[in-house]
Amino acid sequence: MIKVLNARLTSPFTLEIDFSDHTHGVFDANAYLASRSGPLLDKLREPAYFRRFFILFSSVGLNQTAKNVDCMRVAT
């Protein structure tokens, strides 16, 4: 299984990601969020909230509450 090793915020809604198979990817959340709607995505549109990302179980995660952690798989 390919794992996320490192992720860096390069702009308010863009992550550069390093994977365990020595590849790199860019996740542009602007494009992702522009093509989707719904109340679950509203917090992600806030730059201060988005930059709180972290790596959890080889995915990029965003902590909504102490009891609820959402993870999104990132494709290259």
N, CA, C and O atoms as a GROMACS GRO file, in nm:
protein
  304
    1MET      N    1   0.083  -0.117   0.000
    1MET     CA    2   0.000   0.000   0.000
    1MET      C    3   0.089   0.125   0.000
    1MET      O    4   0.185   0.134   0.076
    2ILE      N    5   0.055   0.219  -0.086
    2ILE     CA    6   0.127   0.346  -0.092
    2ILE      C    7   0.078   0.435   0.021
    2ILE      O    8  -0.042   0.449   0.043
    3LYS      N    9   0.173   0.496   0.093
    3LYS     CA   10   0.138   0.579   0.208
    3LYS      C   11   0.180   0.724   0.185
    3LYS      O   12   0.274   0.752   0.111
    4VAL      N   13   0.108   0.814   0.249
    4VAL     CA   14   0.147   0.954   0.251
    4VAL      C   15   0.257   0.970   0.355
    4VAL      O   16   0.237   0.935   0.472
    5LEU      N   17   0.373   1.022   0.314
    5LEU     CA   18   0.485   1.041   0.406
    5LEU      C   19   0.492   1.183   0.459
    5LEU      O   20   0.525   1.205   0.576
    6ASN      N   21   0.460   1.279   0.373
    6ASN     CA   22   0.473   1.419   0.411
    6ASN      C   23   0.377   1.501   0.326
    6ASN      O   24   0.349   1.467   0.211
    7ALA      N   25   0.328   1.609   0.384
    7ALA     CA   26   0.243   1.702   0.310
    7ALA      C   27   0.277   1.844   0.353
    7ALA      O   28   0.297   1.871   0.472
    8ARG      N   29   0.283   1.934   0.254
    8ARG     CA   30   0.317   2.074   0.280
    8ARG      C   31   0.210   2.163   0.218
    8ARG      O   32   0.168   2.141   0.105
    9LEU      N   33   0.168   2.263   0.292
    9LEU     CA   34   0.076   2.363   0.241
    9LEU      C   35   0.156   2.461   0.156
    9LEU      O   36   0.247   2.526   0.208
   10THR      N   37   0.124   2.473   0.028
   10THR     CA   38   0.200   2.561  -0.061
   10THR      C   39   0.123   2.687  -0.098
   10THR      O   40   0.182   2.784  -0.146
   11SER      N   41  -0.006   2.687  -0.077
   11SER     CA   42  -0.091   2.805  -0.092
   11SER      C   43  -0.213   2.778  -0.003
   11SER      O   44  -0.226   2.668   0.050
   12PRO      N   45  -0.301   2.875   0.014
   12PRO     CA   46  -0.410   2.854   0.110
   12PRO      C   47  -0.490   2.725   0.091
   12PRO      O   48  -0.543   2.672   0.189
   13PHE      N   49  -0.500   2.673  -0.031
   13PHE     CA   50  -0.579   2.552  -0.053
   13PHE      C   51  -0.507   2.449  -0.139
   13PHE      O   52  -0.572   2.371  -0.209
   14THR      N   53  -0.374   2.448  -0.135
   14THR     CA   54  -0.298   2.352  -0.216
   14THR      C   55  -0.196   2.281  -0.128
   14THR      O   56  -0.123   2.343  -0.051
   15LEU      N   57  -0.192   2.147  -0.141
   15LEU     CA   58  -0.096   2.066  -0.068
   15LEU      C   59  -0.004   1.996  -0.166
   15LEU      O   60  -0.049   1.942  -0.267
   16GLU      N   61   0.126   1.996  -0.137
   16GLU     CA   62   0.223   1.910  -0.207
   16GLU      C   63   0.243   1.789  -0.118
   16GLU      O   64   0.265   1.803   0.002
   17ILE      N   65   0.235   1.670  -0.177
   17ILE     CA   66   0.234   1.548  -0.099
   17ILE      C   67   0.343   1.453  -0.148
   17ILE      O   68   0.359   1.433  -0.269
   18ASP      N   69   0.418   1.394  -0.055
   18ASP     CA   70   0.520   1.293  -0.084
   18ASP      C   71   0.465   1.156  -0.044
   18ASP      O   72   0.410   1.139   0.064
   19PHE      N   73   0.482   1.059  -0.134
   19PHE     CA   74   0.431   0.925  -0.112
   19PHE      C   75   0.545   0.825  -0.090
   19PHE      O   76   0.659   0.851  -0.127
   20SER      N   77   0.512   0.713  -0.031
   20SER     CA   78   0.612   0.610   0.002
   20SER      C   79   0.673   0.543  -0.120
   20SER      O   80   0.778   0.479  -0.109
   21ASP      N   81   0.611   0.557  -0.238
   21ASP     CA   82   0.668   0.499  -0.359
   21ASP      C   83   0.758   0.598  -0.433
   21ASP      O   84   0.789   0.580  -0.550
   22HIS      N   85   0.800   0.705  -0.361
   22HIS     CA   86   0.891   0.808  -0.411
   22HIS      C   87   0.828   0.897  -0.517
   22HIS      O   88   0.900   0.963  -0.593
   23THR      N   89   0.696   0.902  -0.524
   23THR     CA   90   0.628   0.994  -0.613
   23THR      C   91   0.581   1.114  -0.532
   23THR      O   92   0.578   1.112  -0.409
   24HIS      N   93   0.544   1.217  -0.604
   24HIS     CA   94   0.495   1.340  -0.543
   24HIS      C   95   0.366   1.379  -0.612
   24HIS      O   96   0.347   1.349  -0.730
   25GLY      N   97   0.278   1.445  -0.541
   25GLY     CA   98   0.152   1.489  -0.599
   25GLY      C   99   0.113   1.624  -0.544
   25GLY      O  100   0.165   1.671  -0.443
   26VAL      N  101   0.019   1.686  -0.613
   26VAL     CA  102  -0.036   1.814  -0.570
   26VAL      C  103  -0.187   1.797  -0.560
   26VAL      O  104  -0.252   1.750  -0.654
   27PHE      N  105  -0.241   1.834  -0.445
   27PHE     CA  106  -0.386   1.833  -0.426
   27PHE      C  107  -0.433   1.977  -0.424
   27PHE      O  108  -0.400   2.053  -0.334
   28ASP      N  109  -0.511   2.014  -0.526
   28ASP     CA  110  -0.565   2.149  -0.537
   28ASP      C  111  -0.708   2.147  -0.483
   28ASP      O  112  -0.801   2.109  -0.553
   29ALA      N  113  -0.723   2.188  -0.359
   29ALA     CA  114  -0.855   2.186  -0.296
   29ALA      C  115  -0.947   2.292  -0.357
   29ALA      O  116  -1.069   2.278  -0.349
   30ASN      N  117  -0.891   2.398  -0.418
   30ASN     CA  118  -0.976   2.496  -0.486
   30ASN      C  119  -1.062   2.429  -0.592
   30ASN      O  120  -1.183   2.449  -0.596
   31ALA      N  121  -1.000   2.349  -0.675
   31ALA     CA  122  -1.072   2.280  -0.781
   31ALA      C  123  -1.172   2.180  -0.722
   31ALA      O  124  -1.285   2.169  -0.770
   32TYR      N  125  -1.129   2.108  -0.620
   32TYR     CA  126  -1.215   2.009  -0.555
   32TYR      C  127  -1.338   2.075  -0.495
   32TYR      O  128  -1.451   2.031  -0.517
   33LEU      N  129  -1.317   2.182  -0.418
   33LEU     CA  130  -1.428   2.250  -0.351
   33LEU      C  131  -1.518   2.325  -0.448
   33LEU      O  132  -1.638   2.338  -0.424
   34ALA      N  133  -1.462   2.375  -0.558
   34ALA     CA  134  -1.543   2.447  -0.657
   34ALA      C  135  -1.642   2.356  -0.728
   34ALA      O  136  -1.746   2.401  -0.774
   35SER      N  137  -1.610   2.228  -0.736
   35SER     CA  138  -1.696   2.135  -0.809
   35SER      C  139  -1.792   2.060  -0.717
   35SER      O  140  -1.865   1.971  -0.763
   36ARG      N  141  -1.793   2.094  -0.587
   36ARG     CA  142  -1.878   2.024  -0.491
   36ARG      C  143  -1.944   2.124  -0.397
   36ARG      O  144  -1.894   2.235  -0.376
   37SER      N  145  -2.057   2.084  -0.342
   37SER     CA  146  -2.125   2.169  -0.246
   37SER      C  147  -2.180   2.084  -0.132
   37SER      O  148  -2.187   1.962  -0.141
   38GLY      N  149  -2.218   2.151  -0.026
   38GLY     CA  150  -2.277   2.082   0.088
   38GLY      C  151  -2.222   2.133   0.218
   38GLY      O  152  -2.111   2.187   0.223
   39PRO      N  153  -2.298   2.118   0.324
   39PRO     CA  154  -2.259   2.173   0.453
   39PRO      C  155  -2.133   2.109   0.512
   39PRO      O  156  -2.065   2.173   0.592
   40LEU      N  157  -2.101   1.987   0.476
   40LEU     CA  158  -1.982   1.922   0.530
   40LEU      C  159  -1.853   1.984   0.475
   40LEU      O  160  -1.747   1.969   0.535
   41LEU      N  161  -1.862   2.052   0.363
   41LEU     CA  162  -1.744   2.113   0.301
   41LEU      C  163  -1.726   2.260   0.338
   41LEU      O  164  -1.621   2.318   0.309
   42ASP      N  165  -1.825   2.321   0.403
   42ASP     CA  166  -1.817   2.464   0.434
   42ASP      C  167  -1.693   2.500   0.516
   42ASP      O  168  -1.627   2.599   0.483
   43LYS      N  169  -1.660   2.426   0.618
   43LYS     CA  170  -1.542   2.456   0.701
   43LYS      C  171  -1.414   2.448   0.619
   43LYS      O  172  -1.320   2.524   0.644
   44LEU      N  173  -1.408   2.356   0.522
   44LEU     CA  174  -1.286   2.341   0.441
   44LEU      C  175  -1.259   2.464   0.354
   44LEU      O  176  -1.146   2.483   0.310
   45ARG      N  177  -1.360   2.544   0.331
   45ARG     CA  178  -1.342   2.666   0.250
   45ARG      C  179  -1.278   2.780   0.330
   45ARG      O  180  -1.249   2.885   0.273
   46GLU      N  181  -1.256   2.761   0.458
   46GLU     CA  182  -1.192   2.860   0.543
   46GLU      C  183  -1.041   2.830   0.546
   46GLU      O  184  -1.001   2.722   0.592
   47PRO      N  185  -0.956   2.922   0.499
   47PRO     CA  186  -0.812   2.896   0.496
   47PRO      C  187  -0.753   2.856   0.632
   47PRO      O  188  -0.668   2.767   0.638
   48ALA      N  189  -0.797   2.919   0.738
   48ALA     CA  190  -0.743   2.886   0.871
   48ALA      C  191  -0.776   2.743   0.910
   48ALA      O  192  -0.697   2.676   0.976
   49TYR      N  193  -0.893   2.696   0.871
   49TYR     CA  194  -0.932   2.558   0.902
   49TYR      C  195  -0.855   2.461   0.813
   49TYR      O  196  -0.806   2.359   0.861
   50PHE      N  197  -0.845   2.491   0.684
   50PHE     CA  198  -0.778   2.400   0.590
   50PHE      C  199  -0.632   2.378   0.629
   50PHE      O  200  -0.582   2.266   0.616
   51ARG      N  201  -0.564   2.481   0.675
   51ARG     CA  202  -0.421   2.466   0.706
   51ARG      C  203  -0.396   2.382   0.831
   51ARG      O  204  -0.281   2.357   0.866
   52ARG      N  205  -0.501   2.337   0.899
   52ARG     CA  206  -0.486   2.249   1.015
   52ARG      C  207  -0.476   2.101   0.974
   52ARG      O  208  -0.489   2.014   1.060
   53PHE      N  209  -0.452   2.073   0.846
   53PHE     CA  210  -0.443   1.936   0.798
   53PHE      C  211  -0.333   1.860   0.872
   53PHE      O  212  -0.244   1.921   0.931
   54PHE      N  213  -0.340   1.729   0.869
   54PHE     CA  214  -0.237   1.643   0.929
   54PHE      C  215  -0.241   1.509   0.858
   54PHE      O  216  -0.335   1.480   0.784
   55ILE      N  217  -0.139   1.428   0.880
   55ILE     CA  218  -0.134   1.293   0.822
   55ILE      C  219  -0.184   1.195   0.927
   55ILE      O  220  -0.137   1.195   1.041
   56LEU      N  221  -0.281   1.113   0.888
   56LEU     CA  222  -0.340   1.014   0.978
   56LEU      C  223  -0.367   0.887   0.898
   56LEU      O  224  -0.440   0.891   0.799
   57PHE      N  225  -0.312   0.777   0.940
   57PHE     CA  226  -0.331   0.648   0.872
   57PHE      C  227  -0.301   0.658   0.724
   57PHE      O  228  -0.376   0.606   0.641
   58SER      N  229  -0.191   0.725   0.690
   58SER     CA  230  -0.143   0.738   0.552
   58SER      C  231  -0.236   0.820   0.464
   58SER      O  232  -0.233   0.805   0.342
   59SER      N  233  -0.318   0.904   0.522
   59SER     CA  234  -0.406   0.994   0.449
   59SER      C  235  -0.390   1.134   0.505
   59SER      O  236  -0.335   1.153   0.613
   60VAL      N  237  -0.438   1.231   0.430
   60VAL     CA  238  -0.443   1.367   0.481
   60VAL      C  239  -0.574   1.381   0.555
   60VAL      O  240  -0.680   1.350   0.502
   61GLY      N  241  -0.566   1.429   0.680
   61GLY     CA  242  -0.686   1.440   0.762
   61GLY      C  243  -0.714   1.584   0.802
   61GLY      O  244  -0.624   1.668   0.803
   62LEU      N  245  -0.839   1.609   0.834
   62LEU     CA  246  -0.882   1.739   0.885
   62LEU      C  247  -0.968   1.714   1.007
   62LEU      O  248  -1.072   1.650   0.997
   63ASN      N  249  -0.925   1.764   1.120
   63ASN     CA  250  -0.993   1.738   1.247
   63ASN      C  251  -1.111   1.832   1.264
   63ASN      O  252  -1.093   1.953   1.278
   64GLN      N  253  -1.233   1.778   1.262
   64GLN     CA  254  -1.352   1.860   1.281
   64GLN      C  255  -1.383   1.878   1.428
   64GLN      O  256  -1.411   1.989   1.473
   65THR      N  257  -1.377   1.773   1.503
   65THR     CA  258  -1.396   1.781   1.648
   65THR      C  259  -1.305   1.676   1.711
   65THR      O  260  -1.245   1.596   1.639
   66ALA      N  261  -1.294   1.676   1.840
   66ALA     CA  262  -1.210   1.577   1.907
   66ALA      C  263  -1.263   1.436   1.886
   66ALA      O  264  -1.186   1.340   1.892
   67LYS      N  265  -1.392   1.422   1.862
   67LYS     CA  266  -1.453   1.289   1.848
   67LYS      C  267  -1.471   1.247   1.703
   67LYS      O  268  -1.498   1.130   1.676
   68ASN      N  269  -1.456   1.340   1.609
   68ASN     CA  270  -1.486   1.310   1.470
   68ASN      C  271  -1.371   1.356   1.382
   68ASN      O  272  -1.345   1.476   1.373
   69VAL      N  273  -1.302   1.264   1.318
   69VAL     CA  274  -1.191   1.298   1.229
   69VAL      C  275  -1.226   1.254   1.088
   69VAL      O  276  -1.256   1.137   1.065
   70ASP      N  277  -1.223   1.348   0.995
   70ASP     CA  278  -1.248   1.315   0.854
   70ASP      C  279  -1.114   1.303   0.784
   70ASP      O  280  -1.025   1.385   0.806
   71CYS      N  281  -1.101   1.203   0.701
   71CYS     CA  282  -0.979   1.184   0.622
   71CYS      C  283  -1.018   1.182   0.475
   71CYS      O  284  -1.124   1.131   0.438
   72MET      N  285  -0.932   1.237   0.393
   72MET     CA  286  -0.956   1.230   0.250
   72MET      C  287  -0.838   1.165   0.183
   72MET      O  288  -0.723   1.204   0.208
   73ARG      N  289  -0.862   1.069   0.100
   73ARG     CA  290  -0.755   1.006   0.023
   73ARG      C  291  -0.714   1.102  -0.086
   73ARG      O  292  -0.798   1.169  -0.146
   74VAL      N  293  -0.588   1.109  -0.112
   74VAL     CA  294  -0.534   1.201  -0.211
   74VAL      C  295  -0.475   1.119  -0.325
   74VAL      O  296  -0.389   1.033  -0.304
   75ALA      N  297  -0.521   1.147  -0.445
   75ALA     CA  298  -0.472   1.074  -0.562
   75ALA      C  299  -0.368   1.157  -0.634
   75ALA      O  300  -0.376   1.279  -0.637
   76THR      N  301  -0.270   1.089  -0.693
   76THR     CA  302  -0.170   1.159  -0.773
   76THR      C  303  -0.216   1.165  -0.916
   76THR      O  304  -0.147   1.220  -1.001
   0.00000   0.00000   0.00000
